Amino acid sequence: MRPAATPDPPYYAVIFTSARGHDEQGYEETAARMFELAARQPGYLGVETAPGITVSYWRDEAAIAGWKMDAEHAAARAEGRGRWYDAFEVRIARVERAYGFERPA
């Protein structure tokens, strides 16, 4: 997976870290649906994932609030609390600087 292609800062990162429980039923399908749905939200810039961590990027705090208010996302969050996660943290940060490297093809 390649890093998300984000615009020049500033923009926002929502950092979701989690410890999953033993119930996996429906998790992968719901996660895939949330990635699909988030990508359609106004202000969405991209996402990066690794086991136990997802970082989504947003234009501004209003875009983040809009995503949080999405009804299907709210239902998935409730399901996560009830079934899939033993613990999680959400951190929202303003990205002030960003730089990277990409090996030429």
C-alpha positions as CSV (number, residue, x, y, z in Angstrom):
1,M,0.0,0.0,0.0
2,R,1.3,3.4,-0.9
3,P,0.9,6.4,1.3
4,A,-2.1,8.6,0.8
5,A,-1.6,11.4,-1.7
6,T,-2.6,14.5,0.4
7,P,-2.5,18.1,-0.6
8,D,-0.1,20.7,0.9
9,P,-0.8,21.3,4.6
10,P,-2.6,22.3,6.6
11,Y,-5.1,19.5,6.7
12,Y,-6.3,17.1,9.5
13,A,-5.5,13.5,10.4
14,V,-7.9,11.3,12.4
15,I,-5.8,8.6,14.0
16,F,-7.8,5.5,15.1
17,T,-5.9,2.9,17.1
18,S,-7.6,-0.2,18.4
19,A,-7.3,-3.5,20.2
20,R,-9.7,-6.0,18.7
21,G,-11.6,-8.7,20.6
22,H,-12.3,-12.2,19.4
23,D,-15.5,-11.6,17.6
24,E,-14.6,-11.1,13.9
25,Q,-18.0,-11.8,12.3
26,G,-18.8,-9.0,9.9
27,Y,-15.8,-6.9,10.7
28,E,-14.0,-7.0,7.4
29,E,-17.1,-6.3,5.4
30,T,-18.0,-3.4,7.6
31,A,-14.5,-2.0,7.5
32,A,-14.5,-2.2,3.7
33,R,-17.8,-0.4,3.6
34,M,-16.6,2.4,5.9
35,F,-13.5,3.0,3.6
36,E,-15.9,3.1,0.6
37,L,-18.3,5.5,2.4
38,A,-15.6,7.8,3.8
39,A,-14.1,8.2,0.4
40,R,-17.4,9.8,-0.8
41,Q,-17.6,12.3,2.0
42,P,-16.9,16.0,1.3
43,G,-13.4,16.9,2.5
44,Y,-12.0,13.4,2.5
45,L,-8.4,13.3,1.4
46,G,-7.3,9.7,1.9
47,V,-6.5,6.9,4.3
48,E,-3.6,4.7,5.4
49,T,-3.9,1.5,7.4
50,A,-1.8,-1.0,9.3
51,P,-2.9,-3.7,11.8
52,G,-4.5,-1.9,14.7
53,I,-4.2,1.6,13.2
54,T,-6.1,3.7,10.6
55,V,-5.2,7.2,9.7
56,S,-7.7,9.2,7.6
57,Y,-7.0,12.6,6.2
58,W,-9.5,15.4,6.0
59,R,-9.6,19.0,4.6
60,D,-10.9,20.5,7.9
61,E,-12.7,19.8,11.1
62,A,-16.1,20.4,9.5
63,A,-15.4,17.5,7.2
64,I,-14.4,15.3,10.1
65,A,-17.6,16.3,11.9
66,G,-19.7,15.5,8.8
67,W,-18.2,12.0,8.7
68,K,-18.8,11.4,12.4
69,M,-22.5,12.3,11.8
70,D,-23.0,9.9,8.9
71,A,-25.7,7.5,10.0
72,E,-24.1,4.4,8.6
73,H,-20.8,5.3,10.2
74,A,-22.5,5.9,13.6
75,A,-24.1,2.4,13.3
76,A,-20.7,0.8,12.6
77,R,-19.2,2.6,15.6
78,A,-21.9,1.2,17.8
79,E,-21.3,-2.3,16.4
80,G,-17.6,-1.8,17.1
81,R,-18.1,-0.9,20.7
82,G,-20.5,-3.8,21.2
83,R,-18.7,-6.5,19.3
84,W,-15.3,-5.9,17.7
85,Y,-13.2,-3.7,19.9
86,D,-11.8,-4.3,23.4
87,A,-10.4,-0.7,23.3
88,F,-9.8,2.1,20.9
89,E,-8.6,5.7,20.8
90,V,-9.4,8.4,18.3
91,R,-6.9,11.3,18.0
92,I,-7.4,14.3,15.7
93,A,-4.4,16.3,14.7
94,R,-3.7,19.2,12.4
95,V,-1.0,18.4,9.9
96,E,1.3,21.4,9.7
97,R,4.1,19.9,7.6
98,A,4.4,16.9,5.4
99,Y,7.2,15.5,3.2
100,G,8.1,12.2,1.8
101,F,10.1,10.1,-0.7
102,E,9.1,8.0,-3.6
103,R,11.6,5.8,-5.5
104,P,11.6,6.6,-9.2
105,A,10.1,3.8,-11.4
